């Protein structure tokens, strides 16, 4: 299952995504965690110190390797150089799975030990001084989008993505890549503004969206959010001594998290799991092609010098059984 955490800067989405990742690990679920935010804080939220977080390999810097692996033997993609962030898989593409070994995980993922087990952590990499004036952050998150486009995941395994703040993911089709999007909102007008943007943009794409109210202090905060977002408000979270200790770098054992927080995390997982039966792989594949064609026409064809519309395989549908005969290189 693929889950996105979104929200405005400072809403607490990284904290909540890290808590959800810890919860999944504690119940023994396979987890791939991805930090796709321009500010890379997920590693420290999962307990890494500054040196360990800085040493994480950036997916954005390994894009050629990612493209070459995913291209596989797809005859519609003659070279990795013609792949862009929205390139969809087709017959012969090499797909990735949550628990398998593969060169992308070898190059980009690192294990993070948590109370209940370990998760694979991948990061896009920070926006550096060298990028100023010559690059945009979409060039880094493009590695995540390609990964998600070629990911085959099943029930009881999870990919959790801490997204960049605001509504930036709408610059591509990445916002449609998830089974569930949790929008973390504070009980303020600014806090719900990103919700309104997401709701409007996602309306025509069948995006499952639920709001997690954060930094709740009183019933009036809950009432405000309920009035603004209605039934999309799933759970609310207030102050936590456990989270405060985690933010100081001294988290207690995860099983000591307050019951209110544990109950909220169980609700998030139950909500995600319930979306499995609603999966529509044909729509998912069709949306990939839709955004790929838009990006190809807007800039991709000119940048690569190729007709990227030809990369769309009309007979291919991504599914849990797709690509079963394609193996990783030795």
Number of C-alpha atoms within 10 A of each C-alpha: 21 22 22 24 26 32 28 21 15 13 21 20 26 30 21 23 27 24 20 21 25 24 22 24 20 16 10 15 18 18 24 24 26 22 27 30 25 19 16 20 20 26 23 20 22 26 19 16 12 11 9 11 18 15 9 18 18 20 28 22 15 16 23 14 16 22 23 17 20 27 26 22 17 17 14 18 21 12 14 17 13 18 22 24 24 26 29 28 29 27 21 19 23 25 25 24 16 18 14 8 11 16 16 20 20 9 16 22 21 19 14 15 15 17 13 17 17 21 25 19 24 26 30 28 22 19 17 10 8 8 11 10 7 7 12 11 20 18 15 25 26 22 26 24 24 22 21 20 24 21 22 19 19 14 14 15 19 25 23 25 28 25 27 23 21 17 19 15 19 14 11 18 21 23 22 21 20 19 23 25 24 25 28 31 30 26 22 12 12 12 21 23 17 20 26 14 14 22 17 10 14 16 12 8 13 12 18 18 21 22 26 26 26 23 18 17 13 9 8 11 18 20 12 16 25 17 11 18 17 12 11 18 21 19 18 22 20 12 14 14 12 17 20 12 12 18 15 9 15 12 18 14 11 17 13 10 17 14 10 13 21 17 13 17 22 14 14 19 16 11 14 21 17 12 14 15 8 8 12 13 13 13 14 21 22 17 17 21 22 15 19 24 21 15 21 20 14 11 11 23 17 12 11 14 10 15 14 22 18 11 22 22 17 12 7 16 18 23 17 13 10 17 19 9 8 14 13 14 9 5
